[in-house]
Amino acid sequence: MAENIGTSYDGGGDGGGFKEQDHLLPIANVGRIMKQILPPNAKISKEAKETMQECVSEFISFVTGEASEKCRKERRKTVNGDDICWALATLGFDNHAVPLKRYLYKFREFEGDKAANQVKVSISNSKDDDDDDEAQKQQQQSPLMFQHDWKQ
């Protein structure tokens, strides 16, 4: 099956086929992430991007499958962030599970603060325009960037 990566699969001609590529992360996104860690003048070959695309897509499927199995056993239909953190730890990726769990906690905290600010804004619409501008700035900020020093 590994030799079929990037080729079409047709489940018997019933229109239910899919392309293997549909299950991969977009290569442009993979390349963008790869460029972030490299010096500005570095080049990345198409083959390197495709190899990384396959690897990260397989990794995500592997971890998500473990989390999904846990949810199935618990008769739940939704996989959440805690399930992903659990799966990472279960599969031996503790060094990734710990910072991801910390990020998830901070993200949820940020989302709670954001929701509280939205309520304040809707209540105080008749108030000072400066307060509204500040609340809008907070809403537009991206939630905590997940940064990791991969050179550790």
VEXVEX-379215 format. One line per field, with one value per residue: residue number from 1; residue in one letter; x, y, z negated of N, C-alpha, C, CB in turn. Coordinates in steps of 0.05 Angstrom, whole numbers, plus 5000, padded with zeros to 4 digits. Each point is the difference from the previous one (the first is absolute). Glycine has a CB too. Example, Ala and Ser with C-alpha at 12.3 -4.5 7.8 and 13.67 -1.06 7.14 Angstrom:
num: c(1 | 2)
residuo: c(A | S)
n.xx: c(5264 | 5031)
n.yy: c(4886 | 5044)
n.zz: c(4844 | 5039)
ca.xx: c(4982 | 5016)
ca.yy: c(5024 | 5024)
ca.zz: c(5000 | 4999)
c.xx: c(5018 | 4985)
c.yy: c(5024 | 5022)
c.zz: c(5000 | 4986)
cb.xx: c(4962 | 5024)
cb.yy: c(4977 | 4987)
cb.zz: c(4975 | 5043)
This chain:
num: c(1 | 2 | 3 | 4 | 5 | 6 | 7 | 8 | 9 | 10 | 11 | 12 | 13 | 14 | 15 | 16 | 17 | 18 | 19 | 20 | 21 | 22 | 23 | 24 | 25 | 26 | 27 | 28 | 29 | 30 | 31 | 32 | 33 | 34 | 35 | 36 | 37 | 38 | 39 | 40 | 41 | 42 | 43 | 44 | 45 | 46 | 47 | 48 | 49 | 50 | 51 | 52 | 53 | 54 | 55 | 56 | 57 | 58 | 59 | 60 | 61 | 62 | 63 | 64 | 65 | 66 | 67 | 68 | 69 | 70 | 71 | 72 | 73 | 74 | 75 | 76 | 77 | 78 | 79 | 80 | 81 | 82 | 83 | 84 | 85 | 86 | 87 | 88 | 89 | 90 | 91 | 92 | 93 | 94 | 95 | 96 | 97 | 98 | 99 | 100 | 101 | 102 | 103 | 104 | 105 | 106 | 107 | 108 | 109 | 110 | 111 | 112 | 113 | 114 | 115 | 116 | 117 | 118 | 119 | 120 | 121 | 122 | 123 | 124 | 125 | 126 | 127 | 128 | 129 | 130 | 131 | 132 | 133 | 134 | 135 | 136 | 137 | 138 | 139 | 140 | 141 | 142 | 143 | 144 | 145 | 146 | 147 | 148 | 149 | 150 | 151 | 152)
residuo: c(M | A | E | N | I | G | T | S | Y | D | G | G | G | D | G | G | G | F | K | E | Q | D | H | L | L | P | I | A | N | V | G | R | I | M | K | Q | I | L | P | P | N | A | K | I | S | K | E | A | K | E | T | M | Q | E | C | V | S | E | F | I | S | F | V | T | G | E | A | S | E | K | C | R | K | E | R | R | K | T | V | N | G | D | D | I | C | W | A | L | A | T | L | G | F | D | N | H | A | V | P | L | K | R | Y | L | Y | K | F | R | E | F | E | G | D | K | A | A | N | Q | V | K | V | S | I | S | N | S | K | D | D | D | D | D | D | E | A | Q | K | Q | Q | Q | Q | S | P | L | M | F | Q | H | D | W | K | Q)
n.xx: c(5017 | 5060 | 4983 | 4944 | 5039 | 4958 | 4948 | 4944 | 4989 | 4956 | 4975 | 5002 | 5009 | 4969 | 5028 | 5043 | 5057 | 5025 | 5042 | 5031 | 4988 | 4949 | 5046 | 5040 | 4992 | 4978 | 5058 | 4984 | 5005 | 5055 | 5027 | 4983 | 5030 | 5054 | 5004 | 4999 | 5059 | 5030 | 5039 | 4951 | 5033 | 4962 | 4987 | 4956 | 5024 | 4940 | 5029 | 4991 | 4938 | 4992 | 5029 | 4963 | 4947 | 5011 | 5013 | 4948 | 4960 | 5023 | 4993 | 4939 | 4988 | 5028 | 4964 | 4945 | 5005 | 5007 | 4949 | 4962 | 5012 | 4981 | 4945 | 4988 | 5005 | 4959 | 4950 | 5039 | 4972 | 5055 | 5061 | 4998 | 5054 | 4992 | 5008 | 5056 | 5023 | 4987 | 5032 | 5053 | 5001 | 4990 | 5051 | 5045 | 4976 | 5020 | 5023 | 4936 | 4972 | 5028 | 4987 | 4940 | 4985 | 5020 | 4962 | 4948 | 5007 | 5005 | 4949 | 4963 | 5022 | 4984 | 4941 | 4989 | 5019 | 4962 | 4947 | 5013 | 5005 | 4942 | 4974 | 5028 | 4976 | 4940 | 5003 | 5024 | 4960 | 5003 | 5069 | 5027 | 4995 | 5042 | 4964 | 4999 | 5063 | 5008 | 4959 | 5028 | 5057 | 4976 | 4976 | 5057 | 5035 | 5007 | 4971 | 5063 | 5037 | 4993 | 5062 | 5022 | 5059 | 4989 | 5054 | 4973)
n.yy: c(4976 | 5024 | 4998 | 5038 | 5055 | 5030 | 4958 | 5023 | 4963 | 4989 | 4978 | 4964 | 5055 | 5026 | 5061 | 4974 | 5023 | 5029 | 5021 | 4958 | 5063 | 4994 | 4986 | 5058 | 5044 | 5031 | 4973 | 5058 | 4977 | 4973 | 5054 | 5032 | 4960 | 5002 | 5063 | 4996 | 4973 | 5036 | 5046 | 5038 | 4959 | 4942 | 4988 | 4965 | 4962 | 5010 | 4958 | 5035 | 5005 | 4937 | 4986 | 5038 | 4977 | 4943 | 5021 | 5030 | 4955 | 4957 | 5038 | 5008 | 4939 | 4988 | 5038 | 4985 | 4937 | 5012 | 5037 | 4956 | 4957 | 5040 | 5008 | 4938 | 4992 | 5048 | 4974 | 5056 | 5007 | 5032 | 4974 | 5044 | 5018 | 4949 | 4963 | 5028 | 4991 | 4939 | 4992 | 5025 | 4960 | 4948 | 5010 | 5005 | 5067 | 5003 | 5042 | 5013 | 4997 | 5052 | 5041 | 4975 | 5014 | 5060 | 5010 | 4982 | 5043 | 5049 | 4984 | 5004 | 5057 | 5025 | 4981 | 5028 | 5056 | 4996 | 4994 | 5052 | 5037 | 4982 | 5020 | 5056 | 5010 | 4992 | 5041 | 5048 | 5004 | 5052 | 4993 | 5043 | 4992 | 4980 | 4949 | 4988 | 5002 | 4956 | 4959 | 5003 | 4986 | 4948 | 4980 | 5003 | 4963 | 4950 | 4977 | 5015 | 5011 | 4935 | 5034 | 4938 | 5029 | 4951 | 5015 | 4963)
n.zz: c(5000 | 5012 | 5062 | 4985 | 4981 | 5043 | 5015 | 5003 | 4949 | 5049 | 4938 | 5064 | 5042 | 4941 | 5025 | 4952 | 5037 | 4955 | 5040 | 4959 | 5005 | 4958 | 4954 | 5010 | 4954 | 5053 | 5022 | 4976 | 4941 | 5012 | 5018 | 4948 | 4961 | 5032 | 4993 | 4935 | 5002 | 5048 | 4982 | 5020 | 5036 | 4986 | 5062 | 4968 | 5053 | 5015 | 4963 | 4948 | 5011 | 5006 | 4945 | 4968 | 5027 | 4976 | 4942 | 4989 | 5023 | 4959 | 4950 | 5009 | 5004 | 4945 | 4967 | 5025 | 4986 | 4939 | 4998 | 5027 | 4956 | 4954 | 5028 | 5005 | 4938 | 4988 | 5044 | 5028 | 5058 | 4976 | 5014 | 4946 | 5013 | 4964 | 5051 | 5014 | 4942 | 5003 | 5053 | 4977 | 4953 | 5035 | 5036 | 4946 | 5003 | 4928 | 5043 | 5019 | 4941 | 4978 | 5045 | 5008 | 4939 | 5006 | 5050 | 4970 | 4954 | 5040 | 5035 | 4950 | 4983 | 5056 | 4999 | 4944 | 5022 | 5050 | 4965 | 4965 | 5052 | 5022 | 4946 | 5004 | 5058 | 4983 | 4949 | 5033 | 5061 | 4963 | 4990 | 5024 | 5067 | 4953 | 4991 | 5062 | 5006 | 4956 | 5026 | 5057 | 4976 | 4975 | 5056 | 5030 | 4957 | 5042 | 4946 | 4982 | 5056 | 4982 | 4987 | 5000 | 4990 | 5054 | 4962 | 4947)
ca.xx: c(4983 | 5018 | 5007 | 4977 | 4997 | 4998 | 4984 | 4971 | 4988 | 4971 | 4988 | 4983 | 4986 | 4974 | 5000 | 5008 | 5029 | 5014 | 5028 | 5017 | 5009 | 4979 | 5005 | 5025 | 4999 | 5007 | 5029 | 5008 | 5002 | 5023 | 5023 | 5001 | 5010 | 5028 | 5016 | 5002 | 5022 | 5025 | 5010 | 4984 | 5010 | 5000 | 4980 | 4989 | 4993 | 4973 | 5001 | 5001 | 4973 | 4982 | 5007 | 4990 | 4970 | 4991 | 5007 | 4983 | 4973 | 4999 | 5002 | 4974 | 4981 | 5007 | 4992 | 4971 | 4988 | 5001 | 4980 | 4974 | 4994 | 4993 | 4972 | 4982 | 4997 | 4985 | 4975 | 4998 | 5002 | 5017 | 5028 | 5007 | 5029 | 5010 | 5003 | 5025 | 5022 | 5001 | 5011 | 5029 | 5014 | 4997 | 5017 | 5028 | 5008 | 4996 | 5014 | 4982 | 4974 | 5002 | 4996 | 4974 | 4980 | 5004 | 4989 | 4971 | 4990 | 5001 | 4981 | 4973 | 4999 | 4998 | 4973 | 4981 | 5003 | 4989 | 4971 | 4992 | 5002 | 4978 | 4975 | 5004 | 4997 | 4972 | 4985 | 5008 | 5001 | 4995 | 5022 | 5023 | 5010 | 5026 | 4997 | 4993 | 5024 | 5017 | 4988 | 5003 | 5028 | 5004 | 4986 | 5014 | 5026 | 4999 | 5004 | 5026 | 5015 | 5014 | 5027 | 5017 | 5028 | 5005 | 5029 | 5006)
ca.yy: c(5024 | 5023 | 5008 | 5013 | 5027 | 5020 | 4990 | 4999 | 4975 | 5000 | 4977 | 4984 | 5016 | 5008 | 5028 | 5005 | 5000 | 5023 | 5002 | 4998 | 5027 | 5014 | 4994 | 5012 | 5028 | 5015 | 5002 | 5028 | 5003 | 4985 | 5016 | 5024 | 4992 | 4992 | 5024 | 5015 | 4992 | 5002 | 5027 | 5013 | 4994 | 4971 | 4990 | 4974 | 4986 | 4989 | 4973 | 5003 | 5008 | 4978 | 4980 | 5010 | 5000 | 4973 | 4993 | 5014 | 4990 | 4973 | 5004 | 5010 | 4977 | 4982 | 5011 | 5004 | 4974 | 4991 | 5016 | 4992 | 4973 | 5005 | 5011 | 4979 | 4983 | 5015 | 5005 | 5029 | 5004 | 5024 | 4999 | 5027 | 5005 | 4983 | 4973 | 5000 | 5000 | 4973 | 4982 | 5006 | 4988 | 4971 | 4990 | 5004 | 5027 | 5018 | 5026 | 5017 | 5002 | 5019 | 5027 | 5003 | 5002 | 5027 | 5018 | 4996 | 5014 | 5029 | 5006 | 5000 | 5023 | 5022 | 5000 | 5009 | 5029 | 5012 | 4999 | 5019 | 5027 | 5004 | 5006 | 5028 | 5017 | 5001 | 5014 | 5029 | 5012 | 5029 | 5012 | 5012 | 4986 | 4989 | 4973 | 4982 | 4996 | 4982 | 4974 | 4989 | 4992 | 4974 | 4979 | 4995 | 4988 | 4971 | 4988 | 4989 | 4985 | 4977 | 5001 | 4981 | 5001 | 4973 | 4994 | 4991)
ca.zz: c(5000 | 5000 | 5027 | 5012 | 4989 | 5021 | 5023 | 4994 | 4992 | 5007 | 4986 | 5017 | 5021 | 4991 | 4994 | 4972 | 4999 | 4990 | 5007 | 4976 | 4994 | 4985 | 4972 | 4992 | 4995 | 5025 | 5002 | 4996 | 4971 | 4990 | 5009 | 4984 | 4974 | 5002 | 5004 | 4975 | 4984 | 5016 | 5006 | 5021 | 5027 | 5004 | 5019 | 4993 | 5024 | 5002 | 4988 | 4971 | 4991 | 5003 | 4980 | 4974 | 5002 | 4994 | 4973 | 4980 | 5004 | 4988 | 4971 | 4991 | 5002 | 4979 | 4974 | 5000 | 4999 | 4972 | 4985 | 5009 | 4988 | 4972 | 5000 | 5007 | 4976 | 4980 | 5013 | 5006 | 5029 | 5005 | 4991 | 4992 | 4996 | 4978 | 5012 | 5016 | 4980 | 4988 | 5021 | 5003 | 4977 | 5002 | 5022 | 4993 | 5008 | 4977 | 5004 | 5015 | 4986 | 4978 | 5010 | 5013 | 4979 | 4990 | 5021 | 5000 | 4976 | 5005 | 5021 | 4988 | 4983 | 5018 | 5011 | 4978 | 4997 | 5024 | 4998 | 4979 | 5012 | 5019 | 4985 | 4991 | 5023 | 5008 | 4978 | 4999 | 5027 | 4998 | 4985 | 5012 | 5023 | 4994 | 4989 | 5022 | 5016 | 4986 | 5001 | 5027 | 5003 | 4986 | 5016 | 5025 | 4995 | 5002 | 4974 | 4994 | 5020 | 4989 | 5009 | 4987 | 5009 | 5008 | 4998 | 4973)
c.xx: c(5017 | 5007 | 4977 | 4996 | 5000 | 4984 | 4971 | 4993 | 4971 | 4988 | 4981 | 4984 | 4973 | 4999 | 5009 | 5030 | 5011 | 5029 | 5015 | 5009 | 4980 | 5004 | 5026 | 4996 | 5008 | 5030 | 5009 | 5003 | 5024 | 5026 | 5003 | 5010 | 5029 | 5018 | 5004 | 5025 | 5027 | 5009 | 4985 | 5009 | 5000 | 4978 | 4992 | 4991 | 4971 | 4999 | 5001 | 4972 | 4981 | 5005 | 4989 | 4969 | 4990 | 5005 | 4981 | 4971 | 4996 | 5001 | 4973 | 4979 | 5005 | 4990 | 4970 | 4985 | 5000 | 4980 | 4972 | 4992 | 4992 | 4972 | 4980 | 4995 | 4983 | 4972 | 4995 | 5005 | 5020 | 5028 | 5007 | 5030 | 5012 | 5005 | 5026 | 5024 | 5004 | 5013 | 5030 | 5016 | 4999 | 5018 | 5030 | 5011 | 4996 | 5012 | 4983 | 4974 | 5000 | 4997 | 4973 | 4978 | 5001 | 4987 | 4970 | 4987 | 4999 | 4981 | 4971 | 4996 | 4996 | 4972 | 4979 | 5001 | 4988 | 4969 | 4990 | 5002 | 4978 | 4974 | 5002 | 4995 | 4971 | 4984 | 5006 | 5003 | 4997 | 5023 | 5021 | 5011 | 5028 | 4998 | 4993 | 5024 | 5018 | 4989 | 5003 | 5029 | 5006 | 4987 | 5016 | 5027 | 4997 | 5005 | 5028 | 5013 | 5015 | 5028 | 5016 | 5028 | 5008 | 5029 | 5008 | 5011)
c.yy: c(5025 | 5010 | 5014 | 5028 | 5019 | 4991 | 4999 | 4972 | 5002 | 4975 | 4985 | 5015 | 5009 | 5030 | 5007 | 5000 | 5025 | 5000 | 4999 | 5028 | 5016 | 4995 | 5011 | 5029 | 5015 | 5005 | 5029 | 5006 | 4987 | 5015 | 5025 | 4994 | 4993 | 5025 | 5016 | 4994 | 5003 | 5028 | 5012 | 4993 | 4970 | 4993 | 4972 | 4986 | 4990 | 4973 | 5001 | 5008 | 4977 | 4978 | 5009 | 5000 | 4972 | 4993 | 5013 | 4991 | 4973 | 5003 | 5009 | 4978 | 4980 | 5009 | 5002 | 4973 | 4989 | 5015 | 4991 | 4973 | 5004 | 5011 | 4979 | 4982 | 5013 | 5008 | 5030 | 5003 | 5023 | 4996 | 5029 | 5002 | 4982 | 4972 | 4998 | 5000 | 4973 | 4980 | 5004 | 4986 | 4970 | 4988 | 5006 | 5028 | 5019 | 5027 | 5018 | 5004 | 5022 | 5029 | 5004 | 5003 | 5028 | 5020 | 4998 | 5015 | 5030 | 5009 | 5002 | 5024 | 5026 | 5002 | 5008 | 5030 | 5014 | 5001 | 5020 | 5028 | 5005 | 5007 | 5029 | 5020 | 5003 | 5015 | 5030 | 5013 | 5030 | 5014 | 5013 | 4983 | 4987 | 4972 | 4980 | 4994 | 4980 | 4971 | 4987 | 4991 | 4973 | 4977 | 4993 | 4987 | 4970 | 4988 | 4988 | 4984 | 4978 | 5000 | 4979 | 5001 | 4971 | 4992 | 4990 | 4972)
c.zz: c(5000 | 5027 | 5014 | 4991 | 5024 | 5024 | 4992 | 4991 | 5006 | 4987 | 5017 | 5021 | 4991 | 4993 | 4972 | 4998 | 4988 | 5010 | 4974 | 4992 | 4984 | 4970 | 4990 | 4994 | 5025 | 5000 | 4996 | 4970 | 4988 | 5007 | 4983 | 4972 | 5000 | 5003 | 4975 | 4984 | 5014 | 5004 | 5024 | 5029 | 5007 | 5020 | 4991 | 5026 | 4998 | 4987 | 4970 | 4989 | 5001 | 4979 | 4972 | 5000 | 4993 | 4971 | 4980 | 5003 | 4987 | 4969 | 4989 | 5000 | 4977 | 4972 | 4998 | 4998 | 4972 | 4983 | 5007 | 4987 | 4970 | 4998 | 5006 | 4976 | 4978 | 5011 | 5003 | 5030 | 5007 | 4988 | 4992 | 4995 | 4978 | 5010 | 5016 | 4981 | 4988 | 5020 | 5004 | 4977 | 5001 | 5021 | 4995 | 5009 | 4977 | 5004 | 5017 | 4985 | 4979 | 5010 | 5014 | 4979 | 4988 | 5020 | 4999 | 4976 | 5005 | 5021 | 4989 | 4982 | 5017 | 5012 | 4980 | 4996 | 5024 | 4999 | 4980 | 5011 | 5020 | 4986 | 4990 | 5022 | 5007 | 4979 | 5001 | 5027 | 4999 | 4986 | 5019 | 5024 | 4995 | 4988 | 5022 | 5017 | 4986 | 5000 | 5028 | 5006 | 4987 | 5015 | 5025 | 4996 | 5002 | 4972 | 4998 | 5022 | 4987 | 5011 | 4984 | 5011 | 5006 | 4997 | 4972 | 4999)
cb.xx: c(4964 | 5018 | 5032 | 4979 | 5022 | 5043 | 5039 | 4991 | 5034 | 5007 | 5006 | 4997 | 5024 | 4993 | 4963 | 4958 | 5000 | 4970 | 4991 | 5016 | 5026 | 4969 | 4973 | 5025 | 5011 | 4955 | 5000 | 4976 | 4951 | 4975 | 4995 | 4961 | 4954 | 4987 | 4982 | 4950 | 4969 | 4986 | 5046 | 4992 | 5028 | 5018 | 5020 | 4986 | 5048 | 4991 | 5024 | 5049 | 5009 | 4997 | 5042 | 5041 | 5001 | 5010 | 5048 | 5031 | 4997 | 5023 | 5049 | 5012 | 4997 | 5041 | 5043 | 5006 | 5015 | 5049 | 5033 | 5007 | 5033 | 5048 | 5018 | 5016 | 5044 | 5043 | 4982 | 5016 | 4953 | 4959 | 5012 | 4955 | 4992 | 4975 | 4950 | 4976 | 4991 | 4959 | 4955 | 4989 | 4988 | 4953 | 4961 | 5006 | 4989 | 5000 | 5044 | 5020 | 4994 | 5029 | 5049 | 5017 | 5004 | 5043 | 5041 | 5006 | 5018 | 5048 | 5030 | 4999 | 5031 | 5048 | 5015 | 5006 | 5042 | 5041 | 5001 | 5016 | 5050 | 5022 | 4995 | 5034 | 5045 | 5005 | 5001 | 5023 | 4982 | 4951 | 4993 | 5011 | 4974 | 5016 | 4984 | 4954 | 4996 | 5015 | 4968 | 4962 | 5013 | 5001 | 4956 | 4977 | 5014 | 5015 | 4951 | 4984 | 5005 | 4957 | 4996 | 4960 | 5011 | 4963 | 5008 | 4964)
cb.yy: c(4975 | 4984 | 4962 | 4956 | 4988 | 5017 | 4973 | 5036 | 4992 | 5026 | 5025 | 4970 | 4974 | 4954 | 5005 | 4979 | 4971 | 5001 | 5027 | 4954 | 4999 | 4995 | 4959 | 4967 | 4993 | 5022 | 4961 | 5013 | 5003 | 4956 | 4982 | 5019 | 4984 | 4957 | 5002 | 5002 | 4968 | 4958 | 4988 | 5036 | 5041 | 4992 | 5027 | 5015 | 4986 | 5026 | 4984 | 5013 | 5047 | 5010 | 4987 | 5029 | 5036 | 4987 | 4996 | 5039 | 5026 | 4980 | 5012 | 5045 | 5006 | 4987 | 5025 | 5042 | 4992 | 4990 | 5039 | 5025 | 4978 | 5010 | 5044 | 5001 | 4979 | 5017 | 4958 | 5013 | 4983 | 5029 | 4960 | 5006 | 5046 | 5028 | 4994 | 5025 | 5048 | 5010 | 5000 | 5044 | 5040 | 5005 | 5007 | 4951 | 4990 | 4959 | 4977 | 4983 | 4951 | 4968 | 5004 | 4972 | 4951 | 4986 | 4994 | 4955 | 4962 | 4999 | 4977 | 4950 | 4977 | 4996 | 4964 | 4955 | 4993 | 4984 | 4951 | 4969 | 4998 | 4968 | 4952 | 4984 | 4987 | 4957 | 4958 | 4989 | 4958 | 4992 | 4966 | 5021 | 5032 | 5046 | 5020 | 5018 | 5046 | 5038 | 5014 | 5030 | 5048 | 5025 | 5016 | 5039 | 5038 | 5001 | 4990 | 4998 | 5041 | 4973 | 5049 | 4970 | 5042 | 5004 | 5034 | 5029)
cb.zz: c(4976 | 4957 | 5003 | 5003 | 4956 | 4985 | 5016 | 5034 | 4964 | 5044 | 4958 | 4962 | 5033 | 4983 | 5032 | 4985 | 5039 | 4959 | 5042 | 5014 | 5043 | 5038 | 5006 | 5029 | 4951 | 5001 | 5031 | 5043 | 4998 | 5006 | 5046 | 5027 | 4989 | 5022 | 5046 | 4999 | 4978 | 5024 | 4982 | 4968 | 4996 | 4954 | 5039 | 4953 | 5008 | 5042 | 5040 | 5003 | 5016 | 5049 | 5026 | 4995 | 5035 | 5047 | 5014 | 5001 | 5043 | 5040 | 5005 | 5017 | 5050 | 5027 | 4997 | 5027 | 5046 | 5006 | 4999 | 5043 | 5032 | 4990 | 5014 | 5048 | 5011 | 4980 | 4981 | 4953 | 5005 | 5002 | 5030 | 4980 | 5015 | 4967 | 5001 | 5037 | 4990 | 4972 | 5023 | 5023 | 4972 | 4986 | 5031 | 5004 | 5048 | 4971 | 4996 | 5043 | 5008 | 4975 | 5005 | 5039 | 4990 | 4975 | 5029 | 5023 | 4970 | 4986 | 5034 | 5002 | 4966 | 5010 | 5031 | 4978 | 4974 | 5026 | 5013 | 4964 | 4993 | 5031 | 4986 | 4966 | 5017 | 5026 | 4972 | 4958 | 5018 | 5000 | 4964 | 4956 | 5029 | 4992 | 4957 | 5000 | 5018 | 4970 | 4964 | 5014 | 5001 | 4956 | 4982 | 5019 | 4970 | 5048 | 4997 | 4954 | 5029 | 4996 | 5013 | 4993 | 4972 | 5032 | 5035 | 4983)
